């Protein structure tokens, strides 16, 4: 079975899923990729489960078939935060909301929007190990 164009995709590189960070400014970094003749035109980040989105800064465009790095600085209040990322390409395509519509037995071509959770906690709490 031939595959068509490589699916538009993105990911969060930093912070790690489950990270315990200080409340306040936090830099989020990642990368996005668009296959074929397309390129990444935009990356958005949501801290409120996709209700609102903020544009990330796209870093150097290294040309076709290269990952496009991005960054954004957000301000976190104390507590748990789910970070969701969606990339857009030059054909105005974006990533699917979740993997439910993409399901297949081996998970091929899963390009759903990545989601990570971070915990903004005080310095005392950051030094403690999470339960589990």
C-alpha positions as CSV (number, residue, x, y, z in Angstrom):
1,X,0.0,0.0,0.0
2,X,1.7,3.3,-1.1
3,X,1.7,6.2,1.3
4,X,0.9,9.7,0.0
5,X,2.5,12.9,1.3
6,X,4.1,12.7,4.7
7,X,1.5,14.0,7.1
8,X,1.8,17.4,8.7
9,X,3.2,16.8,12.2
10,X,4.6,18.6,15.2
11,X,5.9,17.9,18.7
12,X,7.0,19.5,21.9
13,X,10.7,19.1,22.8
14,X,10.8,21.1,26.0
15,X,9.5,20.9,28.7
16,X,9.0,17.2,29.0
17,X,5.6,15.7,29.6
18,X,4.9,15.6,33.4
19,X,7.6,18.3,34.1
20,X,7.5,20.2,37.4
21,X,8.3,23.8,36.6
22,X,8.2,27.1,38.5
23,X,5.1,29.3,38.1
24,X,5.8,32.3,35.9
25,X,7.5,32.6,32.5
26,X,8.2,29.3,30.7
27,X,9.7,28.8,27.3
28,X,8.1,26.0,25.3
29,X,10.1,24.6,22.3
30,X,9.3,22.1,19.6
31,X,9.4,21.3,15.9
32,X,6.9,20.9,13.0
33,X,7.1,19.2,9.6
34,X,5.2,19.4,6.4
35,X,6.0,17.0,3.5
36,X,6.1,17.3,-0.2
37,X,6.1,20.8,-1.7
38,X,4.4,22.2,1.4
39,X,6.1,24.0,4.3
40,X,5.2,24.9,7.9
41,X,3.4,28.3,7.9
42,X,2.3,28.5,11.5
43,X,2.4,26.8,14.9
44,X,-0.2,27.6,17.6
45,X,-0.1,26.7,21.3
46,X,-3.0,26.4,23.7
47,X,-2.9,26.3,27.5
48,X,-6.7,26.0,27.9
49,X,-7.5,22.7,26.2
50,X,-7.9,24.4,22.7
51,X,-10.3,27.2,23.6
52,X,-7.7,29.9,22.7
53,X,-4.5,29.7,20.7
54,X,-1.3,31.8,20.7
55,X,1.1,31.8,17.7
56,X,4.6,30.5,18.4
57,X,7.7,32.1,16.8
58,X,8.9,30.0,13.9
59,X,12.7,29.7,13.9
60,X,15.0,29.3,10.9
61,X,13.6,27.7,7.8
62,X,16.2,25.1,6.8
63,X,14.4,24.2,3.5
64,X,12.3,21.3,2.2
65,X,12.3,18.1,4.2
66,X,13.7,19.8,7.3
67,X,11.9,20.1,10.7
68,X,10.9,23.7,11.4
69,X,11.8,24.6,15.0
70,X,9.5,26.9,17.0
71,X,9.4,28.5,20.4
72,X,6.9,30.5,22.6
73,X,7.1,32.0,26.1
74,X,4.0,31.6,28.2
75,X,3.2,32.7,31.7
76,X,2.0,29.9,34.0
77,X,0.1,30.3,37.2
78,X,0.5,27.6,39.9
79,X,-1.2,24.3,39.1
80,X,-1.5,21.8,36.3
81,X,-1.5,22.9,32.6
82,X,-2.2,20.9,29.5
83,X,-0.2,22.3,26.5
84,X,-1.6,21.5,23.1
85,X,0.2,22.3,19.8
86,X,-1.1,22.5,16.3
87,X,0.9,23.2,13.1
88,X,-0.4,24.6,9.9
89,X,1.1,24.2,6.4
90,X,1.1,26.4,3.3
91,X,-1.9,24.5,1.9
92,X,-3.9,25.7,5.1
93,X,-4.0,22.1,6.4
94,X,-3.7,21.6,10.2
95,X,-3.3,18.6,12.4
96,X,-6.3,16.6,13.6
97,X,-7.6,17.4,17.1
98,X,-7.0,13.8,18.3
99,X,-6.1,10.4,17.2
100,X,-9.7,9.0,17.3
101,X,-10.2,9.8,13.6
102,X,-6.8,8.3,12.7
103,X,-7.0,5.0,14.5
104,X,-5.6,2.0,12.9
105,X,-4.1,-1.2,14.5
106,X,-0.5,-0.1,14.3
107,X,-0.9,3.6,14.8
108,X,0.5,4.5,11.3
109,X,0.3,8.1,10.2
110,X,-0.8,9.4,13.6
111,X,-0.3,13.1,13.3
112,X,-2.8,14.3,16.0
113,X,-2.0,17.4,17.9
114,X,0.6,16.7,20.6
115,X,-0.4,17.2,24.2
116,X,1.7,17.4,27.3
117,X,1.0,18.2,30.9
118,X,3.2,20.4,33.1
119,X,2.8,21.2,36.8
120,X,3.7,24.7,37.9
121,X,4.7,24.3,41.5
122,X,6.8,26.2,44.2
123,X,10.5,25.5,44.5
124,X,9.8,23.3,47.6
125,X,7.3,21.2,45.7
126,X,9.6,20.9,42.6
127,X,12.3,19.2,44.8
128,X,9.8,16.5,45.9
129,X,9.2,13.5,43.8
130,X,5.6,13.2,42.4
131,X,3.5,10.4,43.9
132,X,3.4,7.1,42.1
